[in-house]
């Protein structure tokens, strides 16, 4: 990982926190499966390597859970593969002031300021603190009240072992809270997949449900998962969200996609 000086980061964080009232927090929204490990929100500037303010950002407990660094800046601190997934891996290595940052995998939904990914304190697929998250800029978001659309969706869940999950979601828009979102994502090589069941599209651009399931080589390994997420952009151009399984967090997944 390309490191910045943590002392500079900490000093910048103090200034950023003092100016927090000037940030437009309502313009970035998302979620996380465990707020004690990862939070998302409006980014602040933290030194020359993390200069971006007012974009979708991520906070980690090792550097201050409420110090949100822009995903677009974090992308430059890691390595991005051919799948478009950025990896930052510092579970125990690196300078003393950057150890225990953990392992991050995250990706962007198209060219939008919309991101999704996972974190764990180490590379073990059974990590007991595996956390998934998503965030995006909500400015200008509108959602249709009729018609339907399909989305090309990618997902991340134990990326190092299960690979990139891909699939199609279908949104049936309707007025009120009668719209639905369905679909699944999977990786044929690893045999792992996640189905979100039928999520309800709500009037505030979000969607949610409780019928997600995860399968490994055709066998159900988790069920009854909670789904949460939201649409982003004009005419719901993009979406992102997560699936959370109680007592089976190793199967939690984050996803994001763009309208076909």
KEPA-740193 format. One line per field, with one value per residue (C-alpha): residue number from 1; residue in one letter; chain; x, y, z. Coordinates in nm, 3 decimals, m for minus. Example, Ala and Ser with C-alpha at 12.3 -4.5 7.8 and 13.67 -1.06 7.14 Angstrom:
REM residues 2
num	c(1; 2)
residuo	c(A; S)
cadena	c(A; A)
c1	c(1.230; 1.367)
c2	c(m0.450; m0.106)
c3	c(0.780; 0.714)
***
This chain:
REM residues 260
num	c(1; 2; 3; 4; 5; 6; 7; 8; 9; 10; 11; 12; 13; 14; 15; 16; 17; 18; 19; 20; 21; 22; 23; 24; 25; 26; 27; 28; 29; 30; 31; 32; 33; 34; 35; 36; 37; 38; 39; 40; 41; 42; 43; 44; 45; 46; 47; 48; 49; 50; 51; 52; 53; 54; 55; 56; 57; 58; 59; 60; 61; 62; 63; 64; 65; 66; 67; 68; 69; 70; 71; 72; 73; 74; 75; 76; 77; 78; 79; 80; 81; 82; 83; 84; 85; 86; 87; 88; 89; 90; 91; 92; 93; 94; 95; 96; 97; 98; 99; 100; 101; 102; 103; 104; 105; 106; 107; 108; 109; 110; 111; 112; 113; 114; 115; 116; 117; 118; 119; 120; 121; 122; 123; 124; 125; 126; 127; 128; 129; 130; 131; 132; 133; 134; 135; 136; 137; 138; 139; 140; 141; 142; 143; 144; 145; 146; 147; 148; 149; 150; 151; 152; 153; 154; 155; 156; 157; 158; 159; 160; 161; 162; 163; 164; 165; 166; 167; 168; 169; 170; 171; 172; 173; 174; 175; 176; 177; 178; 179; 180; 181; 182; 183; 184; 185; 186; 187; 188; 189; 190; 191; 192; 193; 194; 195; 196; 197; 198; 199; 200; 201; 202; 203; 204; 205; 206; 207; 208; 209; 210; 211; 212; 213; 214; 215; 216; 217; 218; 219; 220; 221; 222; 223; 224; 225; 226; 227; 228; 229; 230; 231; 232; 233; 234; 235; 236; 237; 238; 239; 240; 241; 242; 243; 244; 245; 246; 247; 248; 249; 250; 251; 252; 253; 254; 255; 256; 257; 258; 259; 260)
residuo	c(X; X; X; X; X; X; X; X; X; X; X; X; X; X; X; X; X; X; X; X; X; X; X; X; X; X; X; X; X; X; X; X; X; X; X; X; X; X; X; X; X; X; X; X; X; X; X; X; X; X; X; X; X; X; X; X; X; X; X; X; X; X; X; X; X; X; X; X; X; X; X; X; X; X; X; X; X; X; X; X; X; X; X; X; X; X; X; X; X; X; X; X; X; X; X; X; X; X; X; X; X; X; X; X; X; X; X; X; X; X; X; X; X; X; X; X; X; X; X; X; X; X; X; X; X; X; X; X; X; X; X; X; X; X; X; X; X; X; X; X; X; X; X; X; X; X; X; X; X; X; X; X; X; X; X; X; X; X; X; X; X; X; X; X; X; X; X; X; X; X; X; X; X; X; X; X; X; X; X; X; X; X; X; X; X; X; X; X; X; X; X; X; X; X; X; X; X; X; X; X; X; X; X; X; X; X; X; X; X; X; X; X; X; X; X; X; X; X; X; X; X; X; X; X; X; X; X; X; X; X; X; X; X; X; X; X; X; X; X; X; X; X; X; X; X; X; X; X; X; X; X; X; X; X; X; X; X; X; X; X)
cadena	c(A; A; A; A; A; A; A; A; A; A; A; A; A; A; A; A; A; A; A; A; A; A; A; A; A; A; A; A; A; A; A; A; A; A; A; A; A; A; A; A; A; A; A; A; A; A; A; A; A; A; A; A; A; A; A; A; A; A; A; A; A; A; A; A; A; A; A; A; A; A; A; A; A; A; A; A; A; A; A; A; A; A; A; A; A; A; A; A; A; A; A; A; A; A; A; A; A; A; A; A; A; A; A; A; A; A; A; A; A; A; A; A; A; A; A; A; A; A; A; A; A; A; A; A; A; A; A; A; A; A; A; A; A; A; A; A; A; A; A; A; A; A; A; A; A; A; A; A; A; A; A; A; A; A; A; A; A; A; A; A; A; A; A; A; A; A; A; A; A; A; A; A; A; A; A; A; A; A; A; A; A; A; A; A; A; A; A; A; A; A; A; A; A; A; A; A; A; A; A; A; A; A; A; A; A; A; A; A; A; A; A; A; A; A; A; A; A; A; A; A; A; A; A; A; A; A; A; A; A; A; A; A; A; A; A; A; A; A; A; A; A; A; A; A; A; A; A; A; A; A; A; A; A; A; A; A; A; A; A; A)
c1	c(0.000; 0.126; 0.141; 0.089; 0.237; m0.010; 0.082; m0.010; m0.328; m0.419; m0.354; m0.559; m0.835; m0.859; m0.900; m1.153; m1.360; m1.367; m1.507; m1.752; m2.048; m1.969; m1.987; m2.300; m2.358; m2.697; m2.528; m2.359; m2.550; m2.481; m2.452; m2.230; m2.288; m2.086; m2.050; m1.779; m1.542; m1.637; m1.848; m1.927; m2.002; m1.885; m1.509; m1.277; m0.922; m0.644; m0.306; m0.167; m0.248; m0.614; m0.715; m1.072; m1.362; m1.735; m1.731; m1.826; m1.580; m1.487; m1.379; m1.190; m1.137; m0.758; m0.746; m1.059; m1.399; m1.550; m1.258; m1.397; m1.139; m1.268; m1.286; m1.131; m0.826; m0.810; m0.805; m0.466; m0.335; m0.394; m0.373; m0.664; m0.699; m0.859; m1.197; m1.179; m1.147; m0.900; m0.712; m0.546; m0.379; m0.222; m0.338; m0.008; 0.261; 0.367; 0.497; 0.399; 0.149; m0.038; m0.047; m0.378; m0.557; m0.677; m0.768; m0.992; m1.151; m1.374; m1.502; m1.689; m2.030; m1.957; m1.821; m2.045; m1.929; m2.083; m1.871; m1.907; m1.671; m1.556; m1.309; m1.161; m0.874; m0.695; m0.712; m0.889; m1.218; m1.365; m1.269; m1.505; m1.506; m1.579; m1.768; m1.933; m2.029; m2.153; m2.174; m2.250; m2.328; m2.705; m2.716; m2.957; m3.101; m3.446; m3.631; m3.907; m4.254; m4.342; m4.176; m3.885; m3.509; m3.227; m2.889; m2.552; m2.439; m2.108; m2.059; m1.782; m1.784; m1.453; m1.309; m0.970; m1.129; m1.466; m1.373; m1.593; m1.965; m2.165; m2.529; m2.843; m3.095; m3.441; m3.620; m3.995; m4.070; m4.406; m4.545; m4.553; m4.371; m4.494; m4.190; m3.957; m3.594; m3.489; m3.178; m2.866; m2.489; m2.247; m1.902; m1.907; m1.544; m1.578; m1.939; m2.050; m2.362; m2.600; m2.968; m3.132; m3.483; m3.751; m3.660; m3.911; m3.831; m3.924; m4.019; m3.688; m3.480; m3.384; m3.473; m3.481; m3.581; m3.523; m3.517; m3.156; m2.973; m2.620; m2.522; m2.199; m2.193; m2.572; m2.606; m2.765; m2.518; m2.710; m3.069; m3.299; m3.042; m3.127; m3.093; m3.042; m2.937; m3.034; m3.048; m2.817; m2.825; m3.089; m3.356; m3.192; m2.881; m2.694; m2.752; m2.551; m2.621; m2.536; m2.661; m2.618; m2.666; m2.707; m2.459; m2.298; m2.112; m1.856; m2.126; m2.213; m2.182; m2.170; m2.285; m2.317; m2.423; m2.542; m2.856; m2.839)
c2	c(0.000; 0.347; 0.508; 0.861; 0.986; 0.899; 1.198; 1.424; 1.223; 1.264; 1.638; 1.675; 1.468; 1.708; 2.002; 1.811; 1.724; 2.088; 2.175; 1.887; 2.120; 2.264; 1.925; 1.828; 1.496; 1.458; 1.425; 1.090; 0.790; 0.422; 0.147; m0.104; m0.442; m0.348; 0.013; m0.075; m0.166; 0.052; 0.364; 0.557; 0.923; 1.247; 1.257; 1.514; 1.603; 1.421; 1.534; 1.536; 1.171; 1.205; 1.554; 1.498; 1.654; 1.609; 1.267; 0.918; 0.818; 0.535; 0.539; 0.254; 0.207; 0.193; 0.552; 0.694; 0.545; 0.883; 1.007; 0.944; 0.924; 0.946; 0.613; 0.775; 0.865; 0.521; 0.365; 0.527; 0.367; 0.011; m0.204; m0.243; m0.565; m0.640; m0.684; m0.326; m0.439; m0.244; m0.428; m0.264; m0.527; m0.417; m0.656; m0.655; m0.512; m0.161; 0.122; 0.112; 0.392; 0.203; m0.150; m0.321; m0.132; m0.468; m0.607; m0.406; m0.504; m0.246; m0.144; 0.136; 0.116; 0.238; 0.593; 0.708; 0.816; 0.491; 0.225; m0.111; m0.354; m0.555; m0.533; m0.778; m0.759; m1.044; m1.249; m1.547; m1.629; m1.712; m1.380; m1.303; m0.931; m0.953; m0.632; m0.521; m0.167; 0.064; 0.440; 0.693; 1.053; 1.106; 1.451; 1.454; 1.110; 1.039; 0.708; 0.623; 0.541; 0.310; 0.079; m0.159; m0.173; m0.423; m0.363; m0.521; m0.593; m0.698; m0.824; m0.880; m1.147; m1.302; m1.177; m1.343; m1.688; m1.653; m1.404; m1.138; m1.209; m1.093; m1.103; m0.911; m0.737; m0.640; m0.336; m0.309; 0.048; 0.153; 0.443; 0.419; 0.118; m0.152; m0.163; m0.463; m0.550; m0.908; m1.083; m1.278; m1.260; m1.551; m1.670; m1.986; m2.073; m2.069; m2.191; m1.921; m1.711; m1.472; m1.419; m1.108; m1.254; m0.990; m0.651; m0.367; m0.037; 0.249; 0.610; 0.745; 0.577; 0.287; m0.080; m0.355; m0.712; m1.017; m1.304; m1.322; m1.653; m1.771; m2.092; m2.283; m2.524; m2.538; m2.599; m2.329; m2.216; m1.915; m1.792; m1.522; m1.255; m0.886; m0.676; m0.301; m0.052; 0.246; 0.389; 0.669; 0.921; 1.058; 0.804; 0.551; 0.520; 0.310; 0.108; m0.034; m0.226; m0.517; m0.852; m0.939; m1.285; m1.302; m1.545; m1.610; m1.292; m1.478; m1.489; m1.119; m0.947; m0.596; m0.515; m0.233; m0.190; 0.032; 0.035; m0.153)
c3	c(0.000; m0.084; 0.258; 0.380; 0.705; 0.978; 1.191; 0.901; 0.854; 1.220; 1.214; 0.899; 1.058; 1.350; 1.114; 0.905; 1.210; 1.316; 0.974; 0.962; 0.988; 0.646; 0.473; 0.285; 0.458; 0.295; m0.044; 0.031; 0.159; 0.196; 0.452; 0.625; 0.785; 1.097; 1.207; 1.458; 1.174; 0.878; 0.825; 0.509; 0.453; 0.296; 0.244; 0.397; 0.296; 0.482; 0.355; 0.002; m0.073; 0.028; m0.089; m0.208; m0.018; m0.062; m0.230; m0.116; 0.155; 0.390; 0.754; 0.924; 1.296; 1.260; 1.132; 1.295; 1.229; 1.138; 0.926; 0.580; 0.300; m0.057; m0.234; m0.540; m0.329; m0.166; m0.511; m0.565; m0.245; m0.364; m0.673; m0.915; m1.114; m1.450; m1.279; m1.159; m0.797; m0.583; m0.309; m0.010; 0.207; 0.536; 0.806; 0.994; 0.767; 0.680; 0.900; 1.267; 1.216; 0.941; 1.074; 1.140; 0.864; 0.739; 0.399; 0.166; m0.164; m0.332; m0.674; m0.848; m1.014; m1.366; m1.374; m1.091; m0.747; m0.621; m0.451; m0.280; m0.111; 0.187; 0.475; 0.722; 0.967; 0.788; 0.470; 0.625; 0.450; 0.791; 0.949; 1.235; 1.153; 0.778; 0.693; 0.370; 0.272; m0.004; m0.054; m0.323; m0.405; m0.404; m0.563; m0.857; m0.786; m0.926; m0.942; m1.192; m1.065; m1.353; m1.601; m1.550; m1.601; m1.579; m1.417; m1.483; m1.127; m0.975; m0.622; m0.369; m0.097; 0.010; m0.317; m0.273; m0.270; m0.444; m0.715; m0.869; m0.862; m1.165; m1.267; m1.355; m1.131; m1.254; m1.112; m1.155; m1.061; m0.922; m0.723; m0.346; m0.204; m0.442; m0.671; m0.655; m0.720; m0.791; m0.915; m0.836; m0.874; m0.896; m0.997; m1.208; m1.134; m0.754; m0.757; m0.516; m0.563; m0.386; m0.465; m0.317; m0.324; m0.374; m0.231; m0.204; m0.374; m0.141; m0.205; m0.070; m0.346; m0.119; m0.138; 0.121; 0.188; 0.406; 0.157; 0.039; 0.014; m0.058; m0.233; m0.282; m0.576; m0.571; m0.197; 0.018; 0.284; 0.420; 0.397; 0.531; 0.459; 0.495; 0.180; 0.184; m0.078; m0.285; m0.635; m0.747; m1.029; m1.261; m1.355; m1.119; m1.336; m1.079; m0.765; m0.477; m0.161; 0.063; 0.185; 0.553; 0.705; 1.082; 1.238; 0.898; 0.819; 0.607; 0.337; 0.353; 0.016; m0.127; m0.478; m0.727; m1.085; m1.367; m1.578; m1.908)
***
